[in-house]
Amino acid sequence: MQVKQWTVQIYISEDDGDQRTLARAVLSAQGTRWHESVGVARRNPGDRPVPEIGDELAAGRALMDLADKLIIDAAEDVAQIGGPAESR
Protein backbone atom coordinates (compact mmCIF):
# COMPACT_ATOMS: atom_id res chain seq x y z
CA MET A 1 0.00 0.00 0.00
CA GLN A 2 1.30 3.44 -0.92
CA VAL A 3 1.22 6.03 1.84
CA LYS A 4 0.72 9.68 0.98
CA GLN A 5 1.21 12.63 3.24
CA TRP A 6 -0.64 15.91 2.94
CA THR A 7 0.31 18.74 5.24
CA VAL A 8 -1.89 21.61 6.38
CA GLN A 9 -0.18 24.57 7.97
CA ILE A 10 -2.32 27.17 9.72
CA TYR A 11 -0.97 30.67 10.20
CA ILE A 12 -2.86 32.82 12.70
CA SER A 13 -2.54 36.56 13.19
CA GLU A 14 -4.46 39.02 15.33
CA ASP A 15 -4.75 42.77 15.00
CA ASP A 16 -3.28 44.97 17.72
CA GLY A 17 -6.63 45.56 19.41
CA ASP A 18 -7.55 41.85 19.44
CA GLN A 19 -10.71 42.70 17.49
CA ARG A 20 -9.99 40.55 14.42
CA THR A 21 -8.23 37.22 13.95
CA LEU A 22 -7.12 35.94 10.55
CA ALA A 23 -6.20 32.30 9.88
CA ARG A 24 -4.62 31.12 6.65
CA ALA A 25 -4.64 27.37 5.99
CA VAL A 26 -2.22 26.10 3.36
CA LEU A 27 -2.49 22.52 2.08
CA SER A 28 0.65 21.00 0.57
CA ALA A 29 0.89 17.66 -1.16
CA GLN A 30 4.18 16.11 -2.25
CA GLY A 31 6.06 19.27 -1.36
CA THR A 32 4.01 21.66 -3.50
CA ARG A 33 1.42 24.20 -2.42
CA TRP A 34 -1.99 23.00 -3.47
CA HIS A 35 -4.70 25.11 -1.88
CA GLU A 36 -4.90 28.10 0.39
CA SER A 37 -7.93 29.23 2.38
CA VAL A 38 -8.62 32.08 4.77
CA GLY A 39 -10.90 32.34 7.78
CA VAL A 40 -11.70 35.44 9.83
CA ALA A 41 -13.14 35.92 13.31
CA ARG A 42 -14.21 39.25 14.78
CA ARG A 43 -14.70 39.94 18.48
CA ASN A 44 -17.72 41.91 19.60
CA PRO A 45 -16.31 45.04 21.30
CA GLY A 46 -18.51 44.33 24.31
CA ASP A 47 -17.00 40.87 24.88
CA ARG A 48 -13.87 40.35 26.93
CA PRO A 49 -10.82 39.35 24.88
CA VAL A 50 -10.15 35.61 24.77
CA PRO A 51 -7.65 35.14 21.91
CA GLU A 52 -8.06 31.35 21.84
CA ILE A 53 -11.70 31.69 20.77
CA GLY A 54 -10.78 33.89 17.83
CA ASP A 55 -8.01 31.48 16.87
CA GLU A 56 -10.40 28.52 16.94
CA LEU A 57 -13.12 30.27 14.96
CA ALA A 58 -10.78 31.66 12.30
CA ALA A 59 -8.89 28.36 11.91
CA GLY A 60 -12.14 26.38 11.77
CA ARG A 61 -13.51 28.66 9.07
CA ALA A 62 -10.30 28.38 7.02
CA LEU A 63 -10.40 24.57 7.30
CA MET A 64 -14.08 24.46 6.27
CA ASP A 65 -13.24 26.49 3.16
CA LEU A 66 -10.32 24.17 2.44
CA ALA A 67 -12.62 21.14 2.75
CA ASP A 68 -15.09 22.74 0.31
CA LYS A 69 -12.29 23.27 -2.21
CA LEU A 70 -11.20 19.63 -1.98
CA ILE A 71 -14.76 18.38 -2.50
CA ILE A 72 -15.13 20.63 -5.55
CA ASP A 73 -11.81 19.31 -6.91
CA ALA A 74 -13.00 15.74 -6.51
CA ALA A 75 -16.34 16.43 -8.19
CA GLU A 76 -14.59 18.12 -11.12
CA ASP A 77 -12.17 15.19 -11.45
CA VAL A 78 -15.05 12.70 -11.48
CA ALA A 79 -16.86 14.76 -14.11
CA GLN A 80 -13.75 14.80 -16.31
CA ILE A 81 -13.48 11.03 -16.34
CA GLY A 82 -17.19 10.65 -17.04
CA GLY A 83 -18.29 8.90 -13.86
CA PRO A 84 -21.29 9.81 -11.72
CA ALA A 85 -20.60 12.47 -9.09
CA GLU A 86 -21.75 11.76 -5.55
CA SER A 87 -23.82 14.55 -4.06
CA ARG A 88 -24.33 15.21 -0.38
C-alpha atoms as an extended CHARMM CRD file, in Angstrom:
* protein
*
        88  EXT
         1         1  MET       CA              0.0000000000        0.0000000000        0.0000000000  PROA      1               0.0000000000
         2         2  GLN       CA              1.3010000000        3.4370000000       -0.9190000000  PROA      2               0.0000000000
         3         3  VAL       CA              1.2250000000        6.0320000000        1.8380000000  PROA      3               0.0000000000
         4         4  LYS       CA              0.7210000000        9.6780000000        0.9810000000  PROA      4               0.0000000000
         5         5  GLN       CA              1.2090000000       12.6290000000        3.2410000000  PROA      5               0.0000000000
         6         6  TRP       CA             -0.6390000000       15.9110000000        2.9430000000  PROA      6               0.0000000000
         7         7  THR       CA              0.3090000000       18.7410000000        5.2400000000  PROA      7               0.0000000000
         8         8  VAL       CA             -1.8870000000       21.6070000000        6.3810000000  PROA      8               0.0000000000
         9         9  GLN       CA             -0.1840000000       24.5660000000        7.9680000000  PROA      9               0.0000000000
        10        10  ILE       CA             -2.3200000000       27.1670000000        9.7200000000  PROA      10              0.0000000000
        11        11  TYR       CA             -0.9660000000       30.6670000000       10.1990000000  PROA      11              0.0000000000
        12        12  ILE       CA             -2.8630000000       32.8200000000       12.7040000000  PROA      12              0.0000000000
        13        13  SER       CA             -2.5390000000       36.5590000000       13.1940000000  PROA      13              0.0000000000
        14        14  GLU       CA             -4.4580000000       39.0230000000       15.3310000000  PROA      14              0.0000000000
        15        15  ASP       CA             -4.7500000000       42.7720000000       14.9960000000  PROA      15              0.0000000000
        16        16  ASP       CA             -3.2850000000       44.9710000000       17.7200000000  PROA      16              0.0000000000
        17        17  GLY       CA             -6.6280000000       45.5580000000       19.4130000000  PROA      17              0.0000000000
        18        18  ASP       CA             -7.5520000000       41.8500000000       19.4430000000  PROA      18              0.0000000000
        19        19  GLN       CA            -10.7120000000       42.7020000000       17.4850000000  PROA      19              0.0000000000
        20        20  ARG       CA             -9.9950000000       40.5480000000       14.4210000000  PROA      20              0.0000000000
        21        21  THR       CA             -8.2330000000       37.2220000000       13.9470000000  PROA      21              0.0000000000
        22        22  LEU       CA             -7.1170000000       35.9360000000       10.5520000000  PROA      22              0.0000000000
        23        23  ALA       CA             -6.2040000000       32.3050000000        9.8770000000  PROA      23              0.0000000000
        24        24  ARG       CA             -4.6200000000       31.1230000000        6.6470000000  PROA      24              0.0000000000
        25        25  ALA       CA             -4.6420000000       27.3670000000        5.9870000000  PROA      25              0.0000000000
        26        26  VAL       CA             -2.2210000000       26.0970000000        3.3560000000  PROA      26              0.0000000000
        27        27  LEU       CA             -2.4860000000       22.5150000000        2.0800000000  PROA      27              0.0000000000
        28        28  SER       CA              0.6480000000       21.0000000000        0.5700000000  PROA      28              0.0000000000
        29        29  ALA       CA              0.8890000000       17.6570000000       -1.1600000000  PROA      29              0.0000000000
        30        30  GLN       CA              4.1800000000       16.1070000000       -2.2530000000  PROA      30              0.0000000000
        31        31  GLY       CA              6.0620000000       19.2670000000       -1.3580000000  PROA      31              0.0000000000
        32        32  THR       CA              4.0080000000       21.6590000000       -3.5000000000  PROA      32              0.0000000000
        33        33  ARG       CA              1.4170000000       24.1990000000       -2.4190000000  PROA      33              0.0000000000
        34        34  TRP       CA             -1.9880000000       22.9980000000       -3.4700000000  PROA      34              0.0000000000
        35        35  HSD       CA             -4.6990000000       25.1100000000       -1.8810000000  PROA      35              0.0000000000
        36        36  GLU       CA             -4.9010000000       28.0990000000        0.3890000000  PROA      36              0.0000000000
        37        37  SER       CA             -7.9300000000       29.2290000000        2.3820000000  PROA      37              0.0000000000
        38        38  VAL       CA             -8.6240000000       32.0840000000        4.7660000000  PROA      38              0.0000000000
        39        39  GLY       CA            -10.8960000000       32.3390000000        7.7850000000  PROA      39              0.0000000000
        40        40  VAL       CA            -11.7010000000       35.4370000000        9.8310000000  PROA      40              0.0000000000
        41        41  ALA       CA            -13.1390000000       35.9230000000       13.3100000000  PROA      41              0.0000000000
        42        42  ARG       CA            -14.2060000000       39.2520000000       14.7820000000  PROA      42              0.0000000000
        43        43  ARG       CA            -14.7010000000       39.9430000000       18.4760000000  PROA      43              0.0000000000
        44        44  ASN       CA            -17.7200000000       41.9120000000       19.5980000000  PROA      44              0.0000000000
        45        45  PRO       CA            -16.3140000000       45.0410000000       21.2990000000  PROA      45              0.0000000000
        46        46  GLY       CA            -18.5080000000       44.3270000000       24.3110000000  PROA      46              0.0000000000
        47        47  ASP       CA            -16.9950000000       40.8730000000       24.8820000000  PROA      47              0.0000000000
        48        48  ARG       CA            -13.8720000000       40.3470000000       26.9300000000  PROA      48              0.0000000000
        49        49  PRO       CA            -10.8240000000       39.3540000000       24.8800000000  PROA      49              0.0000000000
        50        50  VAL       CA            -10.1460000000       35.6080000000       24.7730000000  PROA      50              0.0000000000
        51        51  PRO       CA             -7.6510000000       35.1420000000       21.9130000000  PROA      51              0.0000000000
        52        52  GLU       CA             -8.0570000000       31.3520000000       21.8390000000  PROA      52              0.0000000000
        53        53  ILE       CA            -11.7010000000       31.6940000000       20.7750000000  PROA      53              0.0000000000
        54        54  GLY       CA            -10.7820000000       33.8950000000       17.8280000000  PROA      54              0.0000000000
        55        55  ASP       CA             -8.0100000000       31.4780000000       16.8730000000  PROA      55              0.0000000000
        56        56  GLU       CA            -10.3960000000       28.5190000000       16.9390000000  PROA      56              0.0000000000
        57        57  LEU       CA            -13.1180000000       30.2720000000       14.9560000000  PROA      57              0.0000000000
        58        58  ALA       CA            -10.7760000000       31.6620000000       12.2990000000  PROA      58              0.0000000000
        59        59  ALA       CA             -8.8880000000       28.3600000000       11.9140000000  PROA      59              0.0000000000
        60        60  GLY       CA            -12.1350000000       26.3830000000       11.7650000000  PROA      60              0.0000000000
        61        61  ARG       CA            -13.5080000000       28.6610000000        9.0690000000  PROA      61              0.0000000000
        62        62  ALA       CA            -10.3020000000       28.3830000000        7.0250000000  PROA      62              0.0000000000
        63        63  LEU       CA            -10.4010000000       24.5700000000        7.3030000000  PROA      63              0.0000000000
        64        64  MET       CA            -14.0750000000       24.4640000000        6.2720000000  PROA      64              0.0000000000
        65        65  ASP       CA            -13.2380000000       26.4900000000        3.1640000000  PROA      65              0.0000000000
        66        66  LEU       CA            -10.3200000000       24.1650000000        2.4440000000  PROA      66              0.0000000000
        67        67  ALA       CA            -12.6170000000       21.1400000000        2.7470000000  PROA      67              0.0000000000
        68        68  ASP       CA            -15.0900000000       22.7350000000        0.3100000000  PROA      68              0.0000000000
        69        69  LYS       CA            -12.2860000000       23.2710000000       -2.2100000000  PROA      69              0.0000000000
        70        70  LEU       CA            -11.1960000000       19.6270000000       -1.9830000000  PROA      70              0.0000000000
        71        71  ILE       CA            -14.7590000000       18.3760000000       -2.5000000000  PROA      71              0.0000000000
        72        72  ILE       CA            -15.1280000000       20.6340000000       -5.5470000000  PROA      72              0.0000000000
        73        73  ASP       CA            -11.8100000000       19.3110000000       -6.9150000000  PROA      73              0.0000000000
        74        74  ALA       CA            -12.9970000000       15.7370000000       -6.5060000000  PROA      74              0.0000000000
        75        75  ALA       CA            -16.3420000000       16.4310000000       -8.1940000000  PROA      75              0.0000000000
        76        76  GLU       CA            -14.5860000000       18.1150000000      -11.1240000000  PROA      76              0.0000000000
        77        77  ASP       CA            -12.1720000000       15.1860000000      -11.4510000000  PROA      77              0.0000000000
        78        78  VAL       CA            -15.0500000000       12.6990000000      -11.4830000000  PROA      78              0.0000000000
        79        79  ALA       CA            -16.8560000000       14.7570000000      -14.1130000000  PROA      79              0.0000000000
        80        80  GLN       CA            -13.7490000000       14.8030000000      -16.3060000000  PROA      80              0.0000000000
        81        81  ILE       CA            -13.4760000000       11.0280000000      -16.3360000000  PROA      81              0.0000000000
        82        82  GLY       CA            -17.1850000000       10.6490000000      -17.0440000000  PROA      82              0.0000000000
        83        83  GLY       CA            -18.2880000000        8.9000000000      -13.8580000000  PROA      83              0.0000000000
        84        84  PRO       CA            -21.2920000000        9.8070000000      -11.7150000000  PROA      84              0.0000000000
        85        85  ALA       CA            -20.5960000000       12.4670000000       -9.0930000000  PROA      85              0.0000000000
        86        86  GLU       CA            -21.7490000000       11.7640000000       -5.5520000000  PROA      86              0.0000000000
        87        87  SER       CA            -23.8170000000       14.5490000000       -4.0620000000  PROA      87              0.0000000000
        88        88  ARG       CA            -24.3260000000       15.2110000000       -0.3840000000  PROA      88              0.0000000000
